[in-house]
Amino acid sequence: MPPKPYISPSIVAIRHQLGAKAPAPLMAPALRVRREIDGVAVAALTEAHGSPLFVYSERQLVALHDRARAAFDRAWPDTTFAWSYKTCYLRSICAFFHARGSLAEVVSEFEYDKARRLGVPGANILFNGPWKPLSALRKAVRDGARIHLDNFEEIEDLETVVREHGQPVHVTIRLNLDAGIYPVWSKFGFNLESGQALNAVRRLHQGGLLHLDGLHCHIGTFVLDPSAYARTVAKLAAFALECTAISGRSIRSLDLGGGFPSLSQLKGIYQPPEIAVPPIEAYADAIGTAMRAAYPGPGPAPRLLLETGRHLVDEAGYLITTVTSSKVSPDTRRSYLIDGGVHLLYTSTWYNFTLEVDRPTAGLAEPACLNGALCMNIDVVSDGLLLPQLERGTRLTLSPVGAYNLTQSMPFIHCRPAAVLIRHDGRVEVMRRAETIDDIEQGESLPADLALS
Ligand SMILES: Cc1ncc(COP(=O)(O)O)c(C=O)c1O
């Protein structure tokens, strides 16, 4: 066996400067060696598709989906999932969930068009979101999509479209309410406690064109308290009776939005370590129990809809990056530069990712930070780390990053990398090729007199 190279330890001085920003508390992440994802070598993935590289695991997607499905099949079988497009709207990921019976939950005309282009029938689309232009409302009414109304102006707009269309449509209204999760996401929908939601119901009834038969509320994301959903069900069920008293119509669906957490680690200021992430079964049980209490029978209960995003996809996604250089900062931290950055990892603001290396490391752990490849000082992917020495070329796999990163990534300073899916049988399929300069410039035009000769 060849002798291991000697790596000298470094002496660390922690300097405190008056007026300087307090150093981030040090954290030693479990730095495991990961040479493969689902049996495919990390090195082979980057050799074939480049670094950085988004990698999704179909096995993980199946495991996450099937476990959540089974939990709700036990707790409240009449539950339908609607894939929240913004969480990750790569066509392959959306198609994966649609193939398993999920509806599409979209929040813009762009997402609506994506779902339709993928072949989702209008009737299988929940059209949510705070702004739906008239053109989008026209498409949704034409296709028979389910529209979730957000504000009074939107009621007027939809009535305009329905008048053109000639026939009333069934609608859902979005509510915001106090379920014990703060701050209340009051930006969206009509507030329940202030009476605004009841006014919206009266307004719909007076208009006579929009027949209310669904209620929706998304109480937040990464909700760590399952009982918040039980409180939401109780409030929606009570409100459903008030709606029926006004309109004479029964409420046929309750849509609880998304919000179930993944196993991602929220930064300490958001989630103290003693608060663990409850399993999906705890959410299903809380919701099922609340539904049975609200609808003890014998009459029919409304159908339950869920717009779960993060929980179903986060742990299925990885970002492979490569260490390109390192230097010791004046404050003695070792700064590692990687070829990814915050332009690919929007959620790095809130979450500490798990870091895994493709080779064994040596040397004492020392204060370190992970900086991205942007020529921007804000491009800090992770700080306050204790890391062993990482050599140039080390491939670092960051996870879980499957939710909200790819869709919010931007071609800023660098083109965006490829995204691949490792199929259940180990085949690697490109879901989106790496972007090129042509992709980025194709929408631009250059005034003739500005063209360089
Ligand atoms: C209306 C709505 N539904 C569903 C979701 C998905 O939420 P999550 O990813 O937390 O499950 C969101 C996310 O913010 C949302 O705004």
The ligand as an ORCA input file, in Angstrom:
! r2SCAN-3c Opt
* xyz 0 1
  C     -50.222     27.023     -2.371
  C     -49.091     26.108     -2.122
  N     -49.300     24.798     -2.207
  C     -48.306     23.918     -2.019
  C     -47.026     24.336     -1.724
  C     -45.950     23.303     -1.505
  O     -45.481     23.399     -0.220
  P     -44.429     22.368      0.380
  O     -43.306     22.279     -0.577
  O     -44.047     22.948      1.679
  O     -45.131     21.051      0.528
  C     -46.761     25.708     -1.598
  C     -45.423     26.192     -1.244
  O     -45.191     27.251     -0.743
  C     -47.819     26.614     -1.814
  O     -47.629     27.943     -1.744
*
